[in-house]
Amino acid sequence: MASRDTPDLSHLSGRDMEKVAEAIGAGPIRSLMAHKDAIAAMSVEDINKLSELASASRANCGGIGCG
């Protein structure tokens, strides 16, 4: 993200907004890496069910703060 292109929003500067977006984007990767052994032990069927559940919850999200 280019900090010059990110506008200020409310009390957050454009750079602060970028930091928040980067942290949100990295969250799923960090979570997967933290639980890699448990994920490796799961069956393919369980992983598929978990993936379907995650997709369904994202599809029903109405915006900021939902979930």
mmCIF file of the N, C-alpha and C atoms, coordinates in Angstrom:
data_MODEL
# 
_entry.id   MODEL 
# 
loop_
_atom_site.group_PDB 
_atom_site.id 
_atom_site.type_symbol 
_atom_site.label_atom_id 
_atom_site.label_alt_id 
_atom_site.label_comp_id 
_atom_site.label_asym_id 
_atom_site.label_entity_id 
_atom_site.label_seq_id 
_atom_site.pdbx_PDB_ins_code 
_atom_site.Cartn_x 
_atom_site.Cartn_y 
_atom_site.Cartn_z 
_atom_site.occupancy 
_atom_site.B_iso_or_equiv 
_atom_site.pdbx_formal_charge 
_atom_site.auth_seq_id 
_atom_site.auth_comp_id 
_atom_site.auth_asym_id 
_atom_site.auth_atom_id 
_atom_site.pdbx_PDB_model_num 
ATOM 1   N N  . MET A 1 1  ? 0.835   -1.179  0.000  1.00 0.00 ? 1  MET A N  1 
ATOM 2   C CA . MET A 1 1  ? 0.000   0.000   0.000  1.00 0.00 ? 1  MET A CA 1 
ATOM 3   C C  . MET A 1 1  ? 0.882   1.246   0.000  1.00 0.00 ? 1  MET A C  1 
ATOM 4   N N  . ALA A 1 2  ? 0.500   2.192   -0.777 1.00 0.00 ? 2  ALA A N  1 
ATOM 5   C CA . ALA A 1 2  ? 1.243   3.447   -0.806 1.00 0.00 ? 2  ALA A CA 1 
ATOM 6   C C  . ALA A 1 2  ? 0.609   4.410   0.183  1.00 0.00 ? 2  ALA A C  1 
ATOM 7   N N  . SER A 1 3  ? 1.371   4.838   1.162  1.00 0.00 ? 3  SER A N  1 
ATOM 8   C CA . SER A 1 3  ? 0.802   5.676   2.211  1.00 0.00 ? 3  SER A CA 1 
ATOM 9   C C  . SER A 1 3  ? 0.292   7.009   1.683  1.00 0.00 ? 3  SER A C  1 
ATOM 10  N N  . ARG A 1 4  ? 0.849   7.498   0.599  1.00 0.00 ? 4  ARG A N  1 
ATOM 11  C CA . ARG A 1 4  ? 0.399   8.777   0.048  1.00 0.00 ? 4  ARG A CA 1 
ATOM 12  C C  . ARG A 1 4  ? -0.990  8.666   -0.558 1.00 0.00 ? 4  ARG A C  1 
ATOM 13  N N  . ASP A 1 5  ? -1.391  7.464   -0.927 1.00 0.00 ? 5  ASP A N  1 
ATOM 14  C CA . ASP A 1 5  ? -2.689  7.269   -1.567 1.00 0.00 ? 5  ASP A CA 1 
ATOM 15  C C  . ASP A 1 5  ? -3.802  6.945   -0.579 1.00 0.00 ? 5  ASP A C  1 
ATOM 16  N N  . THR A 1 6  ? -3.461  6.688   0.650  1.00 0.00 ? 6  THR A N  1 
ATOM 17  C CA . THR A 1 6  ? -4.456  6.313   1.647  1.00 0.00 ? 6  THR A CA 1 
ATOM 18  C C  . THR A 1 6  ? -4.919  7.550   2.398  1.00 0.00 ? 6  THR A C  1 
ATOM 19  N N  . PRO A 1 7  ? -6.208  7.874   2.315  1.00 0.00 ? 7  PRO A N  1 
ATOM 20  C CA . PRO A 1 7  ? -6.692  9.086   2.988  1.00 0.00 ? 7  PRO A CA 1 
ATOM 21  C C  . PRO A 1 7  ? -6.814  8.884   4.497  1.00 0.00 ? 7  PRO A C  1 
ATOM 22  N N  . ASP A 1 8  ? -6.830  9.991   5.219  1.00 0.00 ? 8  ASP A N  1 
ATOM 23  C CA . ASP A 1 8  ? -7.096  9.943   6.643  1.00 0.00 ? 8  ASP A CA 1 
ATOM 24  C C  . ASP A 1 8  ? -8.572  9.603   6.836  1.00 0.00 ? 8  ASP A C  1 
ATOM 25  N N  . LEU A 1 9  ? -8.879  8.915   7.904  1.00 0.00 ? 9  LEU A N  1 
ATOM 26  C CA . LEU A 1 9  ? -10.253 8.554   8.192  1.00 0.00 ? 9  LEU A CA 1 
ATOM 27  C C  . LEU A 1 9  ? -10.500 8.795   9.665  1.00 0.00 ? 9  LEU A C  1 
ATOM 28  N N  . SER A 1 10 ? -11.432 9.678   9.966  1.00 0.00 ? 10 SER A N  1 
ATOM 29  C CA . SER A 1 10 ? -11.772 10.000  11.339 1.00 0.00 ? 10 SER A CA 1 
ATOM 30  C C  . SER A 1 10 ? -10.508 10.396  12.089 1.00 0.00 ? 10 SER A C  1 
ATOM 31  N N  . HIS A 1 11 ? -10.173 9.687   13.143 1.00 0.00 ? 11 HIS A N  1 
ATOM 32  C CA . HIS A 1 11 ? -9.007  10.023  13.961 1.00 0.00 ? 11 HIS A CA 1 
ATOM 33  C C  . HIS A 1 11 ? -7.756  9.263   13.535 1.00 0.00 ? 11 HIS A C  1 
ATOM 34  N N  . LEU A 1 12 ? -7.853  8.399   12.512 1.00 0.00 ? 12 LEU A N  1 
ATOM 35  C CA . LEU A 1 12 ? -6.707  7.618   12.069 1.00 0.00 ? 12 LEU A CA 1 
ATOM 36  C C  . LEU A 1 12 ? -6.071  8.249   10.837 1.00 0.00 ? 12 LEU A C  1 
ATOM 37  N N  . SER A 1 13 ? -4.762  8.312   10.848 1.00 0.00 ? 13 SER A N  1 
ATOM 38  C CA . SER A 1 13 ? -4.056  8.817   9.668  1.00 0.00 ? 13 SER A CA 1 
ATOM 39  C C  . SER A 1 13 ? -4.076  7.741   8.590  1.00 0.00 ? 13 SER A C  1 
ATOM 40  N N  . GLY A 1 14 ? -3.730  8.123   7.383  1.00 0.00 ? 14 GLY A N  1 
ATOM 41  C CA . GLY A 1 14 ? -3.655  7.159   6.291  1.00 0.00 ? 14 GLY A CA 1 
ATOM 42  C C  . GLY A 1 14 ? -2.689  6.030   6.607  1.00 0.00 ? 14 GLY A C  1 
ATOM 43  N N  . ARG A 1 15 ? -1.553  6.353   7.223  1.00 0.00 ? 15 ARG A N  1 
ATOM 44  C CA . ARG A 1 15 ? -0.567  5.312   7.571  1.00 0.00 ? 15 ARG A CA 1 
ATOM 45  C C  . ARG A 1 15 ? -1.117  4.373   8.638  1.00 0.00 ? 15 ARG A C  1 
ATOM 46  N N  . ASP A 1 16 ? -1.843  4.919   9.618  1.00 0.00 ? 16 ASP A N  1 
ATOM 47  C CA . ASP A 1 16 ? -2.458  4.061   10.632 1.00 0.00 ? 16 ASP A CA 1 
ATOM 48  C C  . ASP A 1 16 ? -3.480  3.126   10.002 1.00 0.00 ? 16 ASP A C  1 
ATOM 49  N N  . MET A 1 17 ? -4.223  3.617   9.019  1.00 0.00 ? 17 MET A N  1 
ATOM 50  C CA . MET A 1 17 ? -5.188  2.779   8.315  1.00 0.00 ? 17 MET A CA 1 
ATOM 51  C C  . MET A 1 17 ? -4.468  1.640   7.602  1.00 0.00 ? 17 MET A C  1 
ATOM 52  N N  . GLU A 1 18 ? -3.328  1.927   7.000  1.00 0.00 ? 18 GLU A N  1 
ATOM 53  C CA . GLU A 1 18 ? -2.544  0.889   6.326  1.00 0.00 ? 18 GLU A CA 1 
ATOM 54  C C  . GLU A 1 18 ? -2.079  -0.169  7.312  1.00 0.00 ? 18 GLU A C  1 
ATOM 55  N N  . LYS A 1 19 ? -1.631  0.270   8.489  1.00 0.00 ? 19 LYS A N  1 
ATOM 56  C CA . LYS A 1 19 ? -1.163  -0.683  9.500  1.00 0.00 ? 19 LYS A CA 1 
ATOM 57  C C  . LYS A 1 19 ? -2.293  -1.616  9.925  1.00 0.00 ? 19 LYS A C  1 
ATOM 58  N N  . VAL A 1 20 ? -3.491  -1.065  10.102 1.00 0.00 ? 20 VAL A N  1 
ATOM 59  C CA . VAL A 1 20 ? -4.645  -1.876  10.490 1.00 0.00 ? 20 VAL A CA 1 
ATOM 60  C C  . VAL A 1 20 ? -4.970  -2.875  9.380  1.00 0.00 ? 20 VAL A C  1 
ATOM 61  N N  . ALA A 1 21 ? -4.978  -2.408  8.135  1.00 0.00 ? 21 ALA A N  1 
ATOM 62  C CA . ALA A 1 21 ? -5.287  -3.288  7.009  1.00 0.00 ? 21 ALA A CA 1 
ATOM 63  C C  . ALA A 1 21 ? -4.252  -4.402  6.878  1.00 0.00 ? 21 ALA A C  1 
ATOM 64  N N  . GLU A 1 22 ? -2.986  -4.078  7.074  1.00 0.00 ? 22 GLU A N  1 
ATOM 65  C CA . GLU A 1 22 ? -1.937  -5.094  6.990  1.00 0.00 ? 22 GLU A CA 1 
ATOM 66  C C  . GLU A 1 22 ? -2.106  -6.136  8.094  1.00 0.00 ? 22 GLU A C  1 
ATOM 67  N N  . ALA A 1 23 ? -2.448  -5.684  9.294  1.00 0.00 ? 23 ALA A N  1 
ATOM 68  C CA . ALA A 1 23 ? -2.634  -6.616  10.410 1.00 0.00 ? 23 ALA A CA 1 
ATOM 69  C C  . ALA A 1 23 ? -3.828  -7.532  10.163 1.00 0.00 ? 23 ALA A C  1 
ATOM 70  N N  . ILE A 1 24 ? -4.901  -6.983  9.623  1.00 0.00 ? 24 ILE A N  1 
ATOM 71  C CA . ILE A 1 24 ? -6.080  -7.800  9.323  1.00 0.00 ? 24 ILE A CA 1 
ATOM 72  C C  . ILE A 1 24 ? -5.745  -8.821  8.241  1.00 0.00 ? 24 ILE A C  1 
ATOM 73  N N  . GLY A 1 25 ? -5.025  -8.378  7.224  1.00 0.00 ? 25 GLY A N  1 
ATOM 74  C CA . GLY A 1 25 ? -4.652  -9.278  6.133  1.00 0.00 ? 25 GLY A CA 1 
ATOM 75  C C  . GLY A 1 25 ? -3.732  -10.390 6.569  1.00 0.00 ? 25 GLY A C  1 
ATOM 76  N N  . ALA A 1 26 ? -2.857  -10.119 7.515  1.00 0.00 ? 26 ALA A N  1 
ATOM 77  C CA . ALA A 1 26 ? -1.894  -11.116 7.972  1.00 0.00 ? 26 ALA A CA 1 
ATOM 78  C C  . ALA A 1 26 ? -2.490  -12.060 9.022  1.00 0.00 ? 26 ALA A C  1 
ATOM 79  N N  . GLY A 1 27 ? -3.608  -11.690 9.599  1.00 0.00 ? 27 GLY A N  1 
ATOM 80  C CA . GLY A 1 27 ? -4.218  -12.490 10.660 1.00 0.00 ? 27 GLY A CA 1 
ATOM 81  C C  . GLY A 1 27 ? -4.467  -13.939 10.284 1.00 0.00 ? 27 GLY A C  1 
ATOM 82  N N  . PRO A 1 28 ? -5.118  -14.203 9.144  1.00 0.00 ? 28 PRO A N  1 
ATOM 83  C CA . PRO A 1 28 ? -5.377  -15.603 8.785  1.00 0.00 ? 28 PRO A CA 1 
ATOM 84  C C  . PRO A 1 28 ? -4.095  -16.420 8.596  1.00 0.00 ? 28 PRO A C  1 
ATOM 85  N N  . ILE A 1 29 ? -3.066  -15.827 8.020  1.00 0.00 ? 29 ILE A N  1 
ATOM 86  C CA . ILE A 1 29 ? -1.800  -16.549 7.824  1.00 0.00 ? 29 ILE A CA 1 
ATOM 87  C C  . ILE A 1 29 ? -1.183  -16.883 9.179  1.00 0.00 ? 29 ILE A C  1 
ATOM 88  N N  . ARG A 1 30 ? -1.162  -15.919 10.078 1.00 0.00 ? 30 ARG A N  1 
ATOM 89  C CA . ARG A 1 30 ? -0.601  -16.161 11.415 1.00 0.00 ? 30 ARG A CA 1 
ATOM 90  C C  . ARG A 1 30 ? -1.375  -17.250 12.137 1.00 0.00 ? 30 ARG A C  1 
ATOM 91  N N  . SER A 1 31 ? -2.685  -17.224 12.012 1.00 0.00 ? 31 SER A N  1 
ATOM 92  C CA . SER A 1 31 ? -3.517  -18.232 12.665 1.00 0.00 ? 31 SER A CA 1 
ATOM 93  C C  . SER A 1 31 ? -3.252  -19.622 12.100 1.00 0.00 ? 31 SER A C  1 
ATOM 94  N N  . LEU A 1 32 ? -3.155  -19.720 10.774 1.00 0.00 ? 32 LEU A N  1 
ATOM 95  C CA . LEU A 1 32 ? -2.862  -21.015 10.155 1.00 0.00 ? 32 LEU A CA 1 
ATOM 96  C C  . LEU A 1 32 ? -1.508  -21.542 10.600 1.00 0.00 ? 32 LEU A C  1 
ATOM 97  N N  . MET A 1 33 ? -0.511  -20.694 10.631 1.00 0.00 ? 33 MET A N  1 
ATOM 98  C CA . MET A 1 33 ? 0.832   -21.128 11.035 1.00 0.00 ? 33 MET A CA 1 
ATOM 99  C C  . MET A 1 33 ? 0.864   -21.528 12.507 1.00 0.00 ? 33 MET A C  1 
ATOM 100 N N  . ALA A 1 34 ? 0.115   -20.840 13.329 1.00 0.00 ? 34 ALA A N  1 
ATOM 101 C CA . ALA A 1 34 ? 0.089   -21.168 14.759 1.00 0.00 ? 34 ALA A CA 1 
ATOM 102 C C  . ALA A 1 34 ? -0.576  -22.513 15.022 1.00 0.00 ? 34 ALA A C  1 
ATOM 103 N N  . HIS A 1 35 ? -1.435  -22.933 14.111 1.00 0.00 ? 35 HIS A N  1 
ATOM 104 C CA . HIS A 1 35 ? -2.184  -24.174 14.303 1.00 0.00 ? 35 HIS A CA 1 
ATOM 105 C C  . HIS A 1 35 ? -1.856  -25.226 13.238 1.00 0.00 ? 35 HIS A C  1 
ATOM 106 N N  . LYS A 1 36 ? -0.703  -25.105 12.612 1.00 0.00 ? 36 LYS A N  1 
ATOM 107 C CA . LYS A 1 36 ? -0.366  -25.986 11.478 1.00 0.00 ? 36 LYS A CA 1 
ATOM 108 C C  . LYS A 1 36 ? -0.354  -27.464 11.863 1.00 0.00 ? 36 LYS A C  1 
ATOM 109 N N  . ASP A 1 37 ? 0.103   -27.815 13.063 1.00 0.00 ? 37 ASP A N  1 
ATOM 110 C CA . ASP A 1 37 ? 0.136   -29.219 13.460 1.00 0.00 ? 37 ASP A CA 1 
ATOM 111 C C  . ASP A 1 37 ? -1.272  -29.789 13.604 1.00 0.00 ? 37 ASP A C  1 
ATOM 112 N N  . ALA A 1 38 ? -2.162  -29.009 14.194 1.00 0.00 ? 38 ALA A N  1 
ATOM 113 C CA . ALA A 1 38 ? -3.543  -29.465 14.347 1.00 0.00 ? 38 ALA A CA 1 
ATOM 114 C C  . ALA A 1 38 ? -4.231  -29.570 12.986 1.00 0.00 ? 38 ALA A C  1 
ATOM 115 N N  . ILE A 1 39 ? -3.940  -28.643 12.091 1.00 0.00 ? 39 ILE A N  1 
ATOM 116 C CA . ILE A 1 39 ? -4.526  -28.684 10.753 1.00 0.00 ? 39 ILE A CA 1 
ATOM 117 C C  . ILE A 1 39 ? -4.016  -29.906 9.992  1.00 0.00 ? 39 ILE A C  1 
ATOM 118 N N  . ALA A 1 40 ? -2.721  -30.192 10.116 1.00 0.00 ? 40 ALA A N  1 
ATOM 119 C CA . ALA A 1 40 ? -2.130  -31.350 9.431  1.00 0.00 ? 40 ALA A CA 1 
ATOM 120 C C  . ALA A 1 40 ? -2.754  -32.656 9.921  1.00 0.00 ? 40 ALA A C  1 
ATOM 121 N N  . ALA A 1 41 ? -3.196  -32.696 11.162 1.00 0.00 ? 41 ALA A N  1 
ATOM 122 C CA . ALA A 1 41 ? -3.784  -33.906 11.724 1.00 0.00 ? 41 ALA A CA 1 
ATOM 123 C C  . ALA A 1 41 ? -5.249  -34.091 11.320 1.00 0.00 ? 41 ALA A C  1 
ATOM 124 N N  . MET A 1 42 ? -5.853  -33.055 10.743 1.00 0.00 ? 42 MET A N  1 
ATOM 125 C CA . MET A 1 42 ? -7.259  -33.140 10.358 1.00 0.00 ? 42 MET A CA 1 
ATOM 126 C C  . MET A 1 42 ? -7.430  -33.962 9.076  1.00 0.00 ? 42 MET A C  1 
ATOM 127 N N  . SER A 1 43 ? -8.594  -34.562 8.956  1.00 0.00 ? 43 SER A N  1 
ATOM 128 C CA . SER A 1 43 ? -8.905  -35.290 7.725  1.00 0.00 ? 43 SER A CA 1 
ATOM 129 C C  . SER A 1 43 ? -9.288  -34.288 6.639  1.00 0.00 ? 43 SER A C  1 
ATOM 130 N N  . VAL A 1 44 ? -9.191  -34.714 5.402  1.00 0.00 ? 44 VAL A N  1 
ATOM 131 C CA . VAL A 1 44 ? -9.568  -33.859 4.276  1.00 0.00 ? 44 VAL A CA 1 
ATOM 132 C C  . VAL A 1 44 ? -11.039 -33.461 4.395  1.00 0.00 ? 44 VAL A C  1 
ATOM 133 N N  . GLU A 1 45 ? -11.870 -34.381 4.810  1.00 0.00 ? 45 GLU A N  1 
ATOM 134 C CA . GLU A 1 45 ? -13.299 -34.103 4.968  1.00 0.00 ? 45 GLU A CA 1 
ATOM 135 C C  . GLU A 1 45 ? -13.530 -32.995 5.995  1.00 0.00 ? 45 GLU A C  1 
ATOM 136 N N  . ASP A 1 46 ? -12.821 -33.063 7.129  1.00 0.00 ? 46 ASP A N  1 
ATOM 137 C CA . ASP A 1 46 ? -12.972 -32.030 8.162  1.00 0.00 ? 46 ASP A CA 1 
ATOM 138 C C  . ASP A 1 46 ? -12.479 -30.675 7.668  1.00 0.00 ? 46 ASP A C  1 
ATOM 139 N N  . ILE A 1 47 ? -11.387 -30.665 6.932  1.00 0.00 ? 47 ILE A N  1 
ATOM 140 C CA . ILE A 1 47 ? -10.865 -29.406 6.391  1.00 0.00 ? 47 ILE A CA 1 
ATOM 141 C C  . ILE A 1 47 ? -11.859 -28.808 5.405  1.00 0.00 ? 47 ILE A C  1 
ATOM 142 N N  . ASN A 1 48 ? -12.468 -29.644 4.569  1.00 0.00 ? 48 ASN A N  1 
ATOM 143 C CA . ASN A 1 48 ? -13.472 -29.151 3.628  1.00 0.00 ? 48 ASN A CA 1 
ATOM 144 C C  . ASN A 1 48 ? -14.680 -28.569 4.352  1.00 0.00 ? 48 ASN A C  1 
ATOM 145 N N  . LYS A 1 49 ? -15.127 -29.235 5.415  1.00 0.00 ? 49 LYS A N  1 
ATOM 146 C CA . LYS A 1 49 ? -16.254 -28.721 6.202  1.00 0.00 ? 49 LYS A CA 1 
ATOM 147 C C  . LYS A 1 49 ? -15.900 -27.381 6.842  1.00 0.00 ? 49 LYS A C  1 
ATOM 148 N N  . LEU A 1 50 ? -14.688 -27.277 7.374  1.00 0.00 ? 50 LEU A N  1 
ATOM 149 C CA . LEU A 1 50 ? -14.237 -26.038 7.990  1.00 0.00 ? 50 LEU A CA 1 
ATOM 150 C C  . LEU A 1 50 ? -14.168 -24.915 6.961  1.00 0.00 ? 50 LEU A C  1 
ATOM 151 N N  . SER A 1 51 ? -13.692 -25.234 5.779  1.00 0.00 ? 51 SER A N  1 
ATOM 152 C CA . SER A 1 51 ? -13.613 -24.261 4.697  1.00 0.00 ? 51 SER A CA 1 
ATOM 153 C C  . SER A 1 51 ? -15.004 -23.776 4.287  1.00 0.00 ? 51 SER A C  1 
ATOM 154 N N  . GLU A 1 52 ? -15.951 -24.687 4.188  1.00 0.00 ? 52 GLU A N  1 
ATOM 155 C CA . GLU A 1 52 ? -17.331 -24.317 3.849  1.00 0.00 ? 52 GLU A CA 1 
ATOM 156 C C  . GLU A 1 52 ? -17.925 -23.409 4.915  1.00 0.00 ? 52 GLU A C  1 
ATOM 157 N N  . LEU A 1 53 ? -17.664 -23.706 6.174  1.00 0.00 ? 53 LEU A N  1 
ATOM 158 C CA . LEU A 1 53 ? -18.165 -22.884 7.268  1.00 0.00 ? 53 LEU A CA 1 
ATOM 159 C C  . LEU A 1 53 ? -17.581 -21.474 7.203  1.00 0.00 ? 53 LEU A C  1 
ATOM 160 N N  . ALA A 1 54 ? -16.282 -21.377 6.940  1.00 0.00 ? 54 ALA A N  1 
ATOM 161 C CA . ALA A 1 54 ? -15.637 -20.072 6.841  1.00 0.00 ? 54 ALA A CA 1 
ATOM 162 C C  . ALA A 1 54 ? -16.196 -19.275 5.671  1.00 0.00 ? 54 ALA A C  1 
ATOM 163 N N  . SER A 1 55 ? -16.418 -19.926 4.549  1.00 0.00 ? 55 SER A N  1 
ATOM 164 C CA . SER A 1 55 ? -16.977 -19.248 3.374  1.00 0.00 ? 55 SER A CA 1 
ATOM 165 C C  . SER A 1 55 ? -18.392 -18.757 3.648  1.00 0.00 ? 55 SER A C  1 
ATOM 166 N N  . ALA A 1 56 ? -19.169 -19.548 4.319  1.00 0.00 ? 56 ALA A N  1 
ATOM 167 C CA . ALA A 1 56 ? -20.552 -19.166 4.621  1.00 0.00 ? 56 ALA A CA 1 
ATOM 168 C C  . ALA A 1 56 ? -20.590 -17.975 5.567  1.00 0.00 ? 56 ALA A C  1 
ATOM 169 N N  . SER A 1 57 ? -19.703 -17.946 6.544  1.00 0.00 ? 57 SER A N  1 
ATOM 170 C CA . SER A 1 57 ? -19.714 -16.828 7.494  1.00 0.00 ? 57 SER A CA 1 
ATOM 171 C C  . SER A 1 57 ? -19.273 -15.539 6.821  1.00 0.00 ? 57 SER A C  1 
ATOM 172 N N  . ARG A 1 58 ? -18.335 -15.616 5.862  1.00 0.00 ? 58 ARG A N  1 
ATOM 173 C CA . ARG A 1 58 ? -17.920 -14.412 5.126  1.00 0.00 ? 58 ARG A CA 1 
ATOM 174 C C  . ARG A 1 58 ? -19.035 -13.923 4.220  1.00 0.00 ? 58 ARG A C  1 
ATOM 175 N N  . ALA A 1 59 ? -19.766 -14.839 3.594  1.00 0.00 ? 59 ALA A N  1 
ATOM 176 C CA . ALA A 1 59 ? -20.828 -14.470 2.665  1.00 0.00 ? 59 ALA A CA 1 
ATOM 177 C C  . ALA A 1 59 ? -21.967 -13.750 3.377  1.00 0.00 ? 59 ALA A C  1 
ATOM 178 N N  . ASN A 1 60 ? -22.184 -14.051 4.657  1.00 0.00 ? 60 ASN A N  1 
ATOM 179 C CA . ASN A 1 60 ? -23.277 -13.445 5.405  1.00 0.00 ? 60 ASN A CA 1 
ATOM 180 C C  . ASN A 1 60 ? -22.851 -12.203 6.176  1.00 0.00 ? 60 ASN A C  1 
ATOM 181 N N  . CYS A 1 61 ? -21.617 -11.777 6.007  1.00 0.00 ? 61 CYS A N  1 
ATOM 182 C CA . CYS A 1 61 ? -21.118 -10.614 6.735  1.00 0.00 ? 61 CYS A CA 1 
ATOM 183 C C  . CYS A 1 61 ? -21.651 -9.342  6.103  1.00 0.00 ? 61 CYS A C  1 
ATOM 184 N N  . GLY A 1 62 ? -22.189 -8.466  6.939  1.00 0.00 ? 62 GLY A N  1 
ATOM 185 C CA . GLY A 1 62 ? -22.756 -7.222  6.435  1.00 0.00 ? 62 GLY A CA 1 
ATOM 186 C C  . GLY A 1 62 ? -21.793 -6.061  6.435  1.00 0.00 ? 62 GLY A C  1 
ATOM 187 N N  . GLY A 1 63 ? -20.593 -6.224  6.942  1.00 0.00 ? 63 GLY A N  1 
ATOM 188 C CA . GLY A 1 63 ? -19.638 -5.112  6.938  1.00 0.00 ? 63 GLY A CA 1 
ATOM 189 C C  . GLY A 1 63 ? -18.774 -5.095  8.176  1.00 0.00 ? 63 GLY A C  1 
ATOM 190 N N  . ILE A 1 64 ? -18.327 -3.931  8.548  1.00 0.00 ? 64 ILE A N  1 
ATOM 191 C CA . ILE A 1 64 ? -17.389 -3.760  9.664  1.00 0.00 ? 64 ILE A CA 1 
ATOM 192 C C  . ILE A 1 64 ? -18.013 -4.266  10.956 1.00 0.00 ? 64 ILE A C  1 
ATOM 193 N N  . GLY A 1 65 ? -17.271 -5.092  11.658 1.00 0.00 ? 65 GLY A N  1 
ATOM 194 C CA . GLY A 1 65 ? -17.690 -5.552  12.971 1.00 0.00 ? 65 GLY A CA 1 
ATOM 195 C C  . GLY A 1 65 ? -18.640 -6.730  12.967 1.00 0.00 ? 65 GLY A C  1 
ATOM 196 N N  . CYS A 1 66 ? -18.963 -7.266  11.795 1.00 0.00 ? 66 CYS A N  1 
ATOM 197 C CA . CYS A 1 66 ? -19.873 -8.401  11.781 1.00 0.00 ? 66 CYS A CA 1 
ATOM 198 C C  . CYS A 1 66 ? -19.098 -9.682  12.032 1.00 0.00 ? 66 CYS A C  1 
ATOM 199 N N  . GLY A 1 67 ? -19.785 -10.718 12.327 1.00 0.00 ? 67 GLY A N  1 
ATOM 200 C CA . GLY A 1 67 ? -19.114 -12.001 12.485 1.00 0.00 ? 67 GLY A CA 1 
ATOM 201 C C  . GLY A 1 67 ? -19.463 -12.597 13.769 1.00 0.00 ? 67 GLY A C  1 
# 
